[in-house]
Each structure stands twice: as C-alpha cells, then as structure tokens.
Amino acid sequence: MHKKCVNYTQINVAVIGLGSYGKALVQRLVDSGLYKIKYCVHKQRKKADEFAALFNSVGCEDYANVLVDPGVDAVFVVTPHDSHFELAKHALEAQKHVFLEKPMTNTISEAKELGQLVEESQKVLMIGHNYRRKNGIRFIKQLQEDGKIGRPVHLEMVISHGGAFNFPKDSWRNNPQKCFGGPLSMLGSHSFEVLQYLLGKPLSVYSINHCLQSLSTCDDSTISLLQMKCGATAILTHHYIVPSLSYLRIEGTEGTATYEVDSNKVVFLTGRDENCIPAPCHTYSLKPNDDRLEQVIEFAGAINRGIEVETDFSSAYSVVEFIEKSMQSSMSKKVVFF
C-alpha cells in the first residue's frame, strides 16, 4: 500500500473501459492499495472476462448491472469521449462516486447537466486531468508563487504526436462525432487545463483547426491563440501528424521556465537582462513522480475523508468550454469571447 494511504477504507469500484489507458489506470488502483476492483466492464464480454481474471474481479458487458449493485462505491469511466456524459450521468443517478477521464463531456450543454447531477447527488466527481500533477508543472507553479517568474507575459504549450498515421480507420479518434475536434479535444484538454492552472481564466480565443493529411474526417492539426484575463497571451498547439513533441514554456517579467514533459527537469532563466546580456540559466533536476497514481489517491481521499479534488467539475467545465469555443472560432474564422 502507498505510504499516503494508511487508515483509508478500501473502496469497491467498477472500471468501465479496458483500453490501453484503462489498463494503465487499473494498475494505479492496484498500486495504491486503496481499491477493490469488483467489476471490469467492456462491451466485448470475452475481453472483460480476460481482464477481470487478472484482478480477481468479475467481467461484465453491461454497465447497468454494475450500477444497481449497492456494493459498488465508485465508478472509473475510461471510455471514448462521446460516452462520458451518459456513463457519468447514470452513475451519479445511481449514487456512485465518479472518476471520469478527460474531457468531461463533448458539449457545454452536457457538462451543465452533469454539474446539476453532481450538486443533487452530493457525490464526488473527479476528472482525469493529470498534466497539472507532473513534476515540472508543479515546479513552475511554485516558481510563480515565489515571484521568480514575475508578471506572466506569455505561455506556449505544444502536445503533438504522429498518431493519425497509425489509428485504425474505424477508430473512434477518427470520428468527429465521437472525438469532437480531434487533437483539440484529446490533447488540448491537457494543455488548456494546465494553462488555466498557471494563468487563470481566458478572455478570448482564436483557433485554426484543420485536416492536413486527410487520413480521416477529423481534424489533425490545431493551434489556438488566447488572451488571458490577467493580460498575458498563450498559444496552444496540437497535431496528430508530427513526431512526438510535448513541452511548456512560460515567460514573465523576471524569468522564463521551460519544461519538456516527463523529462524530470526544468530550465529556468532568472532575472532581467542587463545591457542585452541574457540572464543566468539554471537546470533543475526533479524527483520523478507518478501523476496518475496521485490522482487515484486523491480520489480515494475525497471519498473517505471529504477532501476537495483539484480537478473538479468547475475546472473541467472550463476545458469543455475551451474546446467548444475554439471550434466555433475555427468555423467562423473569428475571435470568440468566453
């Protein structure tokens, strides 16, 4: 059991969705020692049974059977985006706590309905926005709070990979109804959530979303320019057709910090230039952390001890709003205000 998990009551859970990320998340549930995996749910019963056998649980193809079991305390939803709303809605109505993968929903209207259900049920809803928990993002947040970056001027974040060349033609990621916005939804969920974590709320967005390679009917390239309420600007870039690239750079009046995601280091340029001579540059090595494990530990803490989760409905709603307004901007070729 993880050292942070002592004195926690074990939580009985069902995991809905057993793809590659679902498997990674289930491993964290096991590693935490906080959960008993009671059901593994997948529309293909054979796959559900094979997965369940690994964790001494029950395979199931119908999530409705899981939700009527009073022995299930919480549900982990790790499925394609278009199913998030329905699954979370039914789970909350069944009085289950819900850990829901990002983005929370495909539309603002769905998000608002889900928010009402959270309020009525008084159950925990946590969204799997794990990027803010990465060690480099946390370190940059601390630099900000210590005043070492100064007033924020600009932020740039890029999360891209060449997945479009490998997605099966019938993949839900290639379907704009299932994966609204393509990489804007899949990858932009991460970058915008980090942006608001570091710089607060946006004022406006101008986006260009298009399909350059014609590998599917979904967009494969997106770029969004945002004006933040704090006065800073931001550029968020996401592609499915370039070799893997993932980094964050924040620029302020007193310094700049750059983090290559999962590199375990931050490069920090500190102090103002004098006579056009660059300020000193330092590289900080960071202790590795498991951001996904931290999520499931926090979720258990919310259920067992009533602690507030960081990535709650409010922060997740802002992400859904960003995706929808970015799509509106791209289609209208105009700046859209929040």
MOFENNOR-V913673 format. One record per residue. N is the residue number from 0. SS is DSSP state (@ for helix, = for strand, . for the rest). D_LAST is the distance of its C-alpha to the last C-alpha in whole Angstrom. Layout:
# MOFENNOR-V913673
n:ss:d_last
N:SS:D_LAST
N:SS:D_LAST
This chain:
# MOFENNOR-V913673
n:ss:d_last
0:.:44
1:.:41
2:@:42
3:@:39
4:@:40
5:.:43
6:.:43
7:.:41
8:.:42
9:.:41
10:=:39
11:=:39
12:=:37
13:=:36
14:=:35
15:=:33
16:.:33
17:.:35
18:.:34
19:@:34
20:@:31
21:@:33
22:@:36
23:@:35
24:@:33
25:@:36
26:@:38
27:@:36
28:@:37
29:@:40
30:@:40
31:@:39
32:.:41
33:.:39
34:=:39
35:=:42
36:=:40
37:=:42
38:=:40
39:=:39
40:=:38
41:.:37
42:.:38
43:.:41
44:@:43
45:@:46
46:@:43
47:@:42
48:@:45
49:@:46
50:@:43
51:@:44
52:@:47
53:@:46
54:.:45
55:.:47
56:.:45
57:=:45
58:=:43
59:=:42
60:.:40
61:.:39
62:@:36
63:@:37
64:@:40
65:@:38
66:@:36
67:.:39
68:.:41
69:.:41
70:.:42
71:.:39
72:.:36
73:=:33
74:=:32
75:=:30
76:=:28
77:.:29
78:.:28
79:.:26
80:@:23
81:@:23
82:@:26
83:@:24
84:@:23
85:@:26
86:@:28
87:@:26
88:@:26
89:@:30
90:@:30
91:@:28
92:@:30
93:.:33
94:.:33
95:.:32
96:=:30
97:=:28
98:=:27
99:=:24
100:=:24
101:.:20
102:.:18
103:.:18
104:.:18
105:.:17
106:.:15
107:@:12
108:@:15
109:@:18
110:@:16
111:@:16
112:@:19
113:@:20
114:@:19
115:@:21
116:@:24
117:@:23
118:@:24
119:@:27
120:@:28
121:.:28
122:.:28
123:.:27
124:=:24
125:=:23
126:=:21
127:=:23
128:.:21
129:.:24
130:@:23
131:@:22
132:@:26
133:.:27
134:@:30
135:@:28
136:@:25
137:@:26
138:@:29
139:@:26
140:@:24
141:@:27
142:@:28
143:@:25
144:@:26
145:.:29
146:.:28
147:.:29
148:.:26
149:.:26
150:.:22
151:=:20
152:=:20
153:=:19
154:=:19
155:=:20
156:=:20
157:=:22
158:=:23
159:=:25
160:.:29
161:.:31
162:@:31
163:@:30
164:@:34
165:.:35
166:.:33
167:.:35
168:.:35
169:.:34
170:.:32
171:@:29
172:@:27
173:@:28
174:.:27
175:.:23
176:.:23
177:.:24
178:.:22
179:.:19
180:.:18
181:.:21
182:@:21
183:@:17
184:@:17
185:@:21
186:.:20
187:@:17
188:@:16
189:@:19
190:@:17
191:@:14
192:@:15
193:@:17
194:@:15
195:@:13
196:@:17
197:@:18
198:@:15
199:.:13
200:.:9
201:=:7
202:=:6
203:=:6
204:=:8
205:=:11
206:=:13
207:=:17
208:=:18
209:=:22
210:.:25
211:.:28
212:.:31
213:.:31
214:.:32
215:.:30
216:.:28
217:.:25
218:.:23
219:.:24
220:=:23
221:=:19
222:=:17
223:=:14
224:=:13
225:=:10
226:=:10
227:=:10
228:.:10
229:.:14
230:.:15
231:.:15
232:=:15
233:=:15
234:=:16
235:=:16
236:=:19
237:=:21
238:=:24
239:.:27
240:.:29
241:.:30
242:.:32
243:.:31
244:=:29
245:=:26
246:=:26
247:=:23
248:=:24
249:=:22
250:=:23
251:=:24
252:.:26
253:.:29
254:=:29
255:=:27
256:=:28
257:=:28
258:=:28
259:=:29
260:.:28
261:.:31
262:.:33
263:.:34
264:=:34
265:=:32
266:=:33
267:=:32
268:=:33
269:=:33
270:.:34
271:.:33
272:.:35
273:=:39
274:.:40
275:.:38
276:=:39
277:.:37
278:.:36
279:=:38
280:=:37
281:=:37
282:=:37
283:=:36
284:=:37
285:.:36
286:.:37
287:.:36
288:.:34
289:.:33
290:@:29
291:@:30
292:@:33
293:@:31
294:@:28
295:@:31
296:@:33
297:@:30
298:@:30
299:@:33
300:@:33
301:@:30
302:@:33
303:@:36
304:@:35
305:.:32
306:.:30
307:.:26
308:.:24
309:.:22
310:.:20
311:.:20
312:@:17
313:@:15
314:@:14
315:@:15
316:@:12
317:@:10
318:@:12
319:@:12
320:@:8
321:@:8
322:@:11
323:@:10
324:@:8
325:@:10
326:@:13
327:@:11
328:@:11
329:@:15
330:@:16
331:@:15
332:.:16
333:.:13
334:.:10
335:=:7
336:=:4
337:.:0
